[in-house]
Amino acid sequence: MNRPASERSPAEKLLAWYDGHRRDLPWRAPPGARPDPYRVWLSEIMLQQTTVAAVDGYFRRFLARWPTLSDLARAKLDEVLHEWQGLGYYARARNLHKCARILVADHGGRFPDGEEELRALPGIGAYTAAAIAAIAFGRPATVVDGNVERVVARLFAVEDPLPGAKPALYRLARELTPDRRPGDHAQAMMDLGATVCTPRSPGCGRCPLAEDCAAFPTGIAERLPRRTPKAARPTRFGTAFWTVRPDGAVLLRRRAESGLLGGMMEIPSTDWTKERSRDGKALDRAPVEADWRLLPGQVRHTFTHFHLELAVMAGHAGDGWREVDGVWVPVERLGDHALPTAMKKVVRHALSHSAPVAGAD
Ligand code: SF4
């Protein structure tokens, strides 16, 4: 017999709510079915820093192209980066590919089921390891993302601001995690945060945890979690070189594996520095001798931690082009290469100041 709601724990109420209100997401197994660790992992990596709506199409395309872990391990890195274009944070795509290869080579093509072993794999941090362990393997791991932090901060009326409050919120989330159906509990917390306990105007009137919530009766829910104000994003400066060969092909170069946009193709550019470089100084870093001219305007792009302003110099390479490190690509084939968004903006900027050529994007 069902116990009255007042006698049930918050975790029990949440699971009952989840059974009737779970979101139907392409990577989720139907109720009662065993989740596929490959799908859980792929979706969790894609969802880092991104929304469900943005990931949906990428997830379906990845799965159609590489239905299993071994298919992904066999793919070329460039194909994976190309399919990832637009999702950002390309280190995730490189780690995804590396992780697939390690799992096939060293783990018999299977994911380990413990958080510690999962964390030893490329691209899998504490959150993702907990999510895979709980959702794919039913381990009682505590999964805390931004949605869960918000729910817990409100449930316990935690007024200390983030990010300092993170350890306390994790401990409280762990106290809530049940031994029974921990994967569903994790997904229920995420769903509650995404659909009911939303950042603005939380739907407390239809919340399964309203009776247990400390923030609801005091009317402070919408103000939680508090956050320490962020420092303003700094700006970095650089120069990109739009280098054209006598036959019209443009020079691309691969960035170093480590660092921002590691391993991605770029329009060759200087380092990105805190100070704008003095006139002529940037030319010391040009990939080849050419009749360089500065194009009007700037290319601006914002990364998580800084704004980038790139000046663009365009030039026709002299005979030295044969010695240059990089690949020469006809303008109409630039779209075949996995260029990060900042570099696509450089391409558009350069083309808008030269003779327009179709198919560059
Ligand atoms: Fe969030 Fe309101 Fe539910 Fe509390 S009662 S958990 S504030 S939706």
Residues whose N, C-alpha, C, O or C-beta is under 5 A from the ligand:
A	BS01	SF4	V151 R154 L155 V196 C197 P202 G203 C204 C207 L209 A210 C213 A215 F216 A221
